[in-house]
Amino acid sequence: MKGMIRWSGIGIAAVFVVLAFFLLEPLLKLVIEQAGTRTLSTKVTLDSVNVGWSDSSLSLRGLEIADKDQPMRNQLEVDVIALQINALDALSGHLVSDLARLNGIRFNTARTTSGAVDDIVTLGNVDEKVSSASKSLSLPGLDLPDMDELVSKENSLTYQRYQALREYIDANKASFKQRIEALKDEKKIEDYKARFKEIKKAKGFMGKLQAVSQAKELKKDIDKDLKEIKRIKKDFRRSVAEIKRRVEELKKSPQQEADHLLSKVGVEGGTQQVADVLFGPELKGYLQQLKEFTASDDSAKEKVAEIPTPERGKGIFVSFAEEQKLPLVWFKLAQISGDFNGLGVPFRFKGEATHLTDDQVLTNKPTAVALDLLNDQVDSAKLGVILDTRNAQKISIDSQIKGYQVADKALSGDFNLKKALADVTAAIQVKDNQLSGDINMAMSDVDLTSTGELFETYPSAKEALTSVKSLTADAKLAGSLDQPDVTITSNLDKVLSKVLNKALEGQIAVYKEELTERLNDMLQKEMKNVDGMQTDYLSLSDEIAGTEGVLDGLLDDL
């Protein structure tokens, strides 16, 4: 009938509207949790989801992303995420927004329930964490080496030189004997004499003419041998000079060896370990966190083990083909705030991030973060991060901290920084796990104290530390995130080197005298053999002269 109102249709529509109103929020919550858990291979939970019907806004509260390596901790926790969304994208598990606000971001927080996901298996192994536990300061250069070990024949430079001299004499003696024997070979000399007799027997014009030719050939052969004699004599003189040089070197060797061995004692260049102990463990701890971040970013891209097809009617939503593939999360501009305390960094932060996403290949944009770091003890601090994983994974980190008022900070080893005013700059790059960069720190108004065995043994070192009012440390980063190569230098190196070396001078002088004496005793026992070897070797000159005389005699007869 014309104009009839279809009340049944209106009722059905009203039911759908009511269902959408009441069920959309729990439905979105379930979709986001399941899609996040499946993509990140770790448990993702939300306290609540609120949809703003009038302005297409979405508010997510109490987001927790579990640490899959430590299921009772959250890798990330966010109090509130507010954004404008497309409802259909959200229902398909995609949070895409031109503007988002993320407040209350925290890292490494405790969970009340386990975040383990049993039915999803990820690829790769869990790396052991690098311990940043403090260690006591110990400078190996301050310990005098064991004297018995130093003067043993196996380790002694003096004995090694003696052995080298002996081998040189033996090798050269055998070589010269071989060369001399080749020249004065009895068969060879007899052949020369026989040829000479034949020449003398020549008679008649033709015979004497032939004898002249034979005499020339014989002279040529003898001259060749005499030239070899001259080479032998020249080589022999050189070898004798070398033996004399080595003998003189050997006589000086105990003193030289003592100097060489004790050059390793002391702290010149060795106090770099002070800087390593002071700042190394904490710095390596931060690098470990950076490694874990890059590893988690890689693992999110890895293929998870195939999820078994669920039984009919059980809890996985049907997904439809998308016209344009979208990442799970894409916040094109995000205003963010939170704190880094869970990472051991005593700063709150606020700032902006562009293109926050779980898949840069789909967005084709790098992620950039610019933060103001906030701390009541800091004048100003900024952090900039650029993350690009579209091809090779690249991370660039730049940070500047000015006027950081440090108070009662326990450093590694036996050190405590009671107070200081610090400025820090850092520029770090990571590309495909390869690490490079520099970190520079300058402190003024320093009050550094120390305890421990080293400073009890050398009170002057303890006093030297109290005189340090400015402290610099520069770290150069290289290697890889798996095996970082961190070189740290500090002005403390020079301060402690000067003081500790002065304290060691007296000990070293006594030790050196005893060490030299013991090395001399060992050498004197061997020098008796050296004198005999020299005498025997020099007797070769008589053999060389005798061989030369035989050949000269044959030549004179011609």
Buried (B, 14 or more C-beta within 10 A) or exposed (E): EEEEEEEEEEEEEEEEEEEBEEEBBEBBBBBBBBBBBBBBBBBBBBEEBBBEEEEBBBBBBBBBBBBBBBBEBBBBBBBBBBBBBBBEBBBBBBBBBEEBBBBBBBBBBEBEEEBEBEEBEBEEEEEEEBEBEBBEBBBEBBEBBEBEEBBEEEBBBBBBBBEEBBEBBEEBBEEBEEBBEEBBEEEEBEEBEEBBEBBEEBEEEEEEEBBEEBBEEBEEBBEEBBEBBEEBBEBBEEBBEBBEEBBEBBBEBBBBBBEEBBEEBBBBEBBBBBBBBBBBBBBBBBBBBBBBBBBBBBBBEEEBEEEEEEEEEEEEEEEEEEEEEBBBBBBBBBBBBBBBBBBEBBBBBBBBBBBBBBBBEBBEBBBBBBBBBBBEEBEEBBBBBBBBBBEEBBBBBBBBBBEBBBEEBEBBBBBBBEBBBBBBBBBBBBEEBEBBBEBBBBBEEBBBBBBBEBBEEBEEBBEBBEEBEEBBBBBBBEBEBEEBEBEBBBBBBEBBBBBBBEBBEEEBEEBBEEBBEBBBEBBEEBBEEBEEBBEEBEEBBEBBEEBBEBBEEBBEEB
